[in-house]
Amino acid sequence: MIARLLKFPLILVLAGLAALAMLLPALHAFMLEDHSVARAFFYSSVLGLAFVAITGLAMSGRQTEGASDIQHLGALFLAYTALPLFLALPFYEGLETTRYLNAYFEMVSSLTTTGATLFDTPGRIPEPLHLWRGLVGWFGGLMIWIAASAILAPLNLGGFEVTASAEPGQEATGFQRFERASATKRLQQVTGALAPIYLGLTALLCLFLMINGERAFVALIHAMSTMATSGISPIGGVQNGAAGYGGEIVLFLFMLFALSRLTFSTDTLTTGRHSLRDDPEFRLGVVLVLGVPLLLFSRHFVGAFDVDEMENFGQAAGALWGGMFTVLSFLSTTGFESTAWEAARGWSGLGTPGLILLGLALVGGGVATTAGGVKLLRVYALYLNGRRELERLVHPSSVGRATAGSRRLRRQGAFIAWVFFMLFALSLACVTVLMSALGQSFQNSIILSIAALSTTGPLTQIAAEVPIDLLSMEPLAKLVLCAAMVLGRLETLAIIALANPALWRD
């Protein structure tokens, strides 16, 4: 059944799944007796399923070859840009008090797992619409999980270009004498392997949050947001929930899945190392999760001299935990804020370290995970290259101790990682200039650009001294942010690969 469905264009299959998913908010709204919202989702679902069925019937008699990897990449780009037009329809009809552009912005933000919202006031929109935002974000996380292994890895994109032997956007040529599985077959196998894991981890996290006292609806949204690293919350963040520190500990453990692909799968090894202990991404992530909070804690500890709170070890422990949870949250581009984060700032008497949070979001999580940002593997490649250059300054005639596998990571991989950094910086500069030209201050423009390109939407509410009002922005500014979110999710190299006409030739 799945193999037969995947013979149709990928964007059509995704639209059908989205139409089926609309039935869940419709049922939830019906149980809450919110019949206008229920009708909006139900009618949109019926309309979408009818369109997909008619289009499928029209294409069923055609003899078509299986889609290639580059065609699937094009379908993925289309899913992030065109599919939100359909996803926004029930949101727009259900809310009834907003523009369609605002609904489209919400769906692009959710599908790209950015989590930036125009309706940041709790209770501004009804629960079924929050459920729809969470479902779209969760679906977007699953989509990038599967796409990383089935689409991006064969094309050496999404971080795999750092370790692959082929050039970015091209398949490896060393094994052409072996017959590879078709792109459609590979997509089917990866979906069957990863979807149950993703669903099971989400259900397990939701159960743990409910055990810690969280309401079922809020626990479900937070569980889906954590697995997708979208940071979507119906109550304004986990700090407003009922799970307390127990819930934060559970979320902390599950956010570790965003540091390395090896935490949940070995289908796309990036360094040839099967052990999580030897994985450079996970080790670098742990160093940041432990090191940055200790630096913040030291700063807080020094600040405590001024406020005479040295003897309050309870607040000191809370400050340390608040730093660890928030650092991991923004490193994984989730964007949840710890309950103790406010206490940590009050204990030290210092302001919000927004620049540190921006830097963590820029670094991002692991390759082939739901996290955004530059990715830890690229940072590690540049670190290895920098260390080797320093060794050569001391011993110019020395020979590197790396193996053949890690030599690619240190030299060619570092060069490609540096190219990606430059493209990312250029994208950041362009988006910042555009946002400044559209009426935003320089500080807000930088925060908005980093939040969009790193897919860390909560930065708009936390990084600045005053939360940025996204709803009051110009329509063109919202479209620029939508484009930046898609660019940050797919990454610049993938967009360049799509624009290369040589890859589309038969």
N, C-alpha and C positions, 0 to 999 in steps of 0.2 A: 504494500500500500504506500509506504513512504517512498520507495524507489519510483513508483509510478507518479507520485506527486512531484518529485524532484525533477521529472522530465520537463515540467513547465518552467517558465522563467522564475528565477529566485524572487524577484520583486513581487510577482503574483502570489507565490506561496506565502511570503511575509504578510501581504495584504489580507489573505485569507485567515492567517493566524490572528492578525490584529482584529479582524471582524469577529472571530470567535471569542476573543478575550473580552470584547465589549459586553458580552452577556453576563460576566461576573459583576461589574458595577451596576448593570441593570437589575440583577437579582438583589444586590445589596440595597439599592435605592428602593426597590419594591418592598423589601422587608422593613425599611424605615418609613414606608408610606410616603415617600417623596416621588410621586407619580410623574411629575414633569421631567425629572432627571432620569427616571427609569425609562420613560418613553424615548427620550433623546438617545440613550445608549442602545435600546432595543431596535429602534428604527434605523439607526446608523449601522448596527450589526446586520440587519436584514438587507439593507441597501448594499453594504459591502460584500456580503456573501452572494447576493444576486449578481453583482458586477463581476466578481471572481468566477462564478459558475458560468456565466455567459461567455466571458473571455476564454475560460478553459475549454468550453465546448467548441468555440470557434477555432481554437488551436489544436484540438485533439486529433484531427485528421491529418495534420501536417507531419511530414517526415523530416525531422530536424536532428542534427548531430548534437551530442552533449555539449553543454556550455564549457568554455575554457576558464582557466583561472582568472584571466584578465576580464572576461565577461562577468564573472562572479564579483570581481572587485568593482566593476561598473555598477552592478546591481546593488552592491553594498553602499556605494555613494548615492545612488538613487533612493535607497531606503532612508538615508539620513536627511535627504533634502525634500523628496516628494511624498514619502509615506506620511510624515507629520501633517500634511494637508488633510489627509483622511482621519488621522488620529485626533486632530483638533476639532473635527466636526461635532462629536458628542459633547466635548468640553465646552464649546461655544454655545451650543443649543441648551445644554444643561445649566450653565451659569446665567445666561441671558442678560448679563449686565456688563459685558466686556466686548471688545472688538475681536474680530476673527484673527487679526495679527497677534494679539496678545495670547490667544489660544494656541496659535502656531508656535510662538516663542516658547510657551510652556512645554509643548510636545517635543520640539527640537532639544530643549534643555533636558528633558527627561530621557529621551531616546539615546542621546549622547552621554548619558550618565553624568551630566554636569550638575544638575540639581538647582540651578538658579531659578528663582520664582518671582513672578510679579506680585504674588499674593502672599506676602510673608507674615501677615497678621493671622494668628490662629483663629479659626472660626469664620474667616472671610469667605471660604468656599465650603460646601457641604462635604460630608465624609465620602460619598461615592466618587466625587471628583478627586479627592486625595487618593482614594484607592486606585483610580485610573492613572494618576501620575506615578504612583508607586509601581503599578503593573507595567507601565510603559518603560520606566527606568529599569525594572528587573528584566524585562524582555530585551532591552538594549544591552544589558550586561551579559546575558546569555548569548546574544548575537555576536558580540565581540569576542567572547570566549571561544565560540565555535569558529568564527571567521579567522582568528589568529592561527589556528592549526590547519584549517581546511583551505584558506584563501591566502592569507598573508605569508605564512611560512613557505609554501611552494614558490612564491614570487620574491622571497627574501626581502620582505618589507616588515614594518612594525617593530623593528629592533632586531630581527633575524639577519639583517644585512651586516651586522657587526661581526658575526661569526661565520656566515655562509661563504662558500667559495665562489659563487657567482655574483654578478653585479646586482645592485638593487633593482627590483622590477623585472628580473629575468630569472629563468629557471636554471638550476645547475646543469652543466653539460657533461659531467664526469660519469654519469650512469645512464647515458642515452641508449646503451645496448640492452638495458633492462626495460621491460614494459612496466610503466607506472599505472597505477589506478587512475581512472578518469576523475576529473574534478567533481563531477556529480556523485560518483561512488564514494569518493573521499569525504565529501560533505555529509553524505548519509551515515557513514561509519563514525565520523567525529560527533555528529549529533546524537547518535545512539549511545555513544560512550560518555559524553560529557553532560547531556541534559539530565539524566537521573542523578548524577553527582550534584549538580547545581540545585536541582529541586530538593534533594535530600538535605543538603547543607542548610538551605533556606528554612525548611520545615523544622530542622533541629534547632536552629538559632531562635526561631519564633517560639518553640516550646520552652527553651531555656529562659527567654525573656518573660514569658507568661509565668513560669515557676517563680521568678524573682518579683512578681507582683504587678507586671505590666498588663494593661488592658489588651485583650486579644487583637483588636483592630490596630492599635498603636504598635503592638509587638510585631504584627505581620508587616506593617509598612517599614518599620525600622529594620527588620530582618532582610526584607527585599532590598532596602537601600544600602545596607552594609555589604551584602554579597555583590551588588552591582556598583558599589562605591559612588552612588548618586547623592547621598546625603539628604534625601527627601524625607520630610517629617511632617505629620499632620498637626503637631503641637509645638512647632518652632524649635525642635532639637531634643536630643536625649536628656539634656539637663532639665527639661520640664516634665520628664516622664516619672513614673512611679517605681521603676525598677531599681533606682539608686545605684550604689557602687557595685552591687552584685551584677546588675545588668551591664554596667560599663565594663566589668571584667570579662563577661561573656563576649561583648562586642569587640573588645580588645583582641581576644584570641581569634575571633573569626576574621578580623581585619588583617591578620597575618597572611591570609590567603592572597592578598594583593601584593605581597612582596616578592613572590616567586611562583612560577608555574609549577615547580616541583612540589609545592605544598599540596597539590591536588591531582597532578597528572605528570606523566613522563613522556607524553606524546610529542613534545617539541623541545627536546633538549637544546639548550643554547651554548653550553660549554663542554658537553661530553661527560659531565659528572652527574652520577645518579644519586649521590648522597646530598641531602639537604644541608648537612653540616659543611660540605665543601662547596656549596653553591655560592658564587660571589655576590649575586644579587641579594640573597637572604642575609648573608653576613654583613654586607654593607648596610642593608636596611636595619638590621639589629643594632649596628653601631650608631646609626643616626637616632634610632628610637631610644637608645640608652644614653648616648652622648649629649644630644641637644637638651633633653630635660635636665641632665646633671648641670649643664652650663646655665640653664635658666634657673635651676634651683640654687646654684652658687650665687647668681645675681640676686635672687630673692633673699638668700641668706645674708648677703652683704647689706641689702636694703633693710633687713630686719634690725640692724643696729640702729637705724634712724627712728624706727617706730617702737623700739623697746619690746619686741615680741620674741626675743631669743629663747625664752623659756617655754613657749607654746609649741611643743613638738607635734601636737595634733594637727595644727595648721601647717606645719612644715611638711609632715607626711602627706597631707592633702594637696599641698602645692606640688610635691614631687609626682604624685599620681596624676594630678591634673595636667602636668606637663607631658608625662609619658603618653597618656591617652590622646591628648590633643595633637601631639607630634605625630603619632602613628596615624591618626585620623587624617591629617592633612598630607602626610607623606603618601598615604594610599589614595589621596584625592577624594576621600569621603566627605570630610568637612564637618564632622560632628564635634561639638564642643563639650568638654567634660563639665560635670557639676562643680568640680573643685577648681575649675579654671578661674572663675571670678574670685574665689577665696584666695587663690594664689596671687592674683593681682592686688587684692586688698592687703594680704599679708606682707607683700614686699613694698607696697606703696608706689609702685611704678605702673606705667601705662601698658597697653596691649602691645606685645611684640609682633606687630603686623608684618614687618619685613621678614621675620624668621618664618612665619607661616607662608608668606608668598614664596620664599626660597624653597621650603619643603614641598609645596605644591608643584613648583617648577621641576624639581628632581623627579617626583612621581614614584610609582611603584615598579613592579617587575614587568618584563616583556611577556606578552601573551596572557596578561591578566586583565581584569576589568579596570585597573587603575590607568590614569592618564599621565600627563607630564612627559619629560624627556626620557625617562626610564633609567633605572639603576644600572643596567648593563652598559649603557653608553657612558655613564659617569665612570664606571669601573674601567672601561676600555681606555678612557682618557687618563685615568689615574695610573694605569700600568704604563702607558706611553710616557707620561711625565716622569714616573719613577725611573724608567729606563734612560731617559734623556739626562736625568741628574746623575745616574751612574756613569754615563759616558763623559760627563764633565769631569768627574773625578778620575776615571780610568778610560781614556779615549780609545784604547785598543782592546777593551774588554769585549767578550762575546756573551750575548744574552743566554740566560739559563732556561729559557722557555722551550717547551716542546713544539712540535710542528703544529699541533692543534691550537695552542695558545698564541703562537706567533701571529696567526691571522687576527686574533683578538687584539694583539698589542700594536701591530703596525697598520695593516690595511683596515682593520676594524676601527682603530682609533682615528684614521683619516676620514672614514665614512661617518663616524660619530661626530667628528668636528664639523663636517659638512652639514650634518643635520642640525647641530647647534647653531650654525650660521643661518641656516634657513629658518630655524625657530626664532632666532633673534630678529631676523628681517621681518618675519610675520608679526612678531610682537611690536616692532616699531611701526609697521604699517597700520595695524589695528589701533595702536595708541594715537597715531596722528589722525586717523579717521574719527575716532571717538572725541578727540579734542576739537576737531573741526565741527563736530555736531553738537557742541555745547557743553561737554563735560570738562571738569577741571583736570589738570595734568595728573594729580594724584589719583583721582577716580578713574581716569582713562587707563593708567597703568594697572590698577587693580582689576578693572573690568577685562582688560586684555589678557592678563595672566589667568584670571578666573575662567575665561572662555577657552583659551588655548590649552590649559592644563586640565580642563573639565572639572574644576573645583568651584562650583557655584556659590557655596556658603562664604567664600572669601569676600563677596560683595557686602556681607552683613557683619563680618568679624574683623577684617584686615584694617579697615579705616576707623577713625575715631567715631564717625557718625555713619550709620548704615546707608548705603547708596539706594536711593529710591529708583528702582528699575521701571516702575509703572509710569513715571512721569517723563521718561526719555522720549526723544523724537522717534517716530516710526522707522526712519531710515537707520537710526542708531540701533534699534532692536534687530533689524535685518542684518546689520554688520556683525552684531554679536552672534546671531544665528550662524552666519557664515564662518565666524571664528570658532564656534563650538564644533561645527562639522570638520573644519580643518584640524582642530586639536584632537578630535577623536580618530580621524583617519590618518593623520600626520601628513606632512608636506610631501614626503617622498612618494606616498601612494597617489596623491593628486598629480604629481609630476609624471608618474608611471601611466596614469590614465590619459594624460595629455600627449603621450608619445605615440604618434601614428604608426610607428613601426611595430608596436606590440599588437595592433589590431589587424595587421595584414594576415591573410591566410597563408 
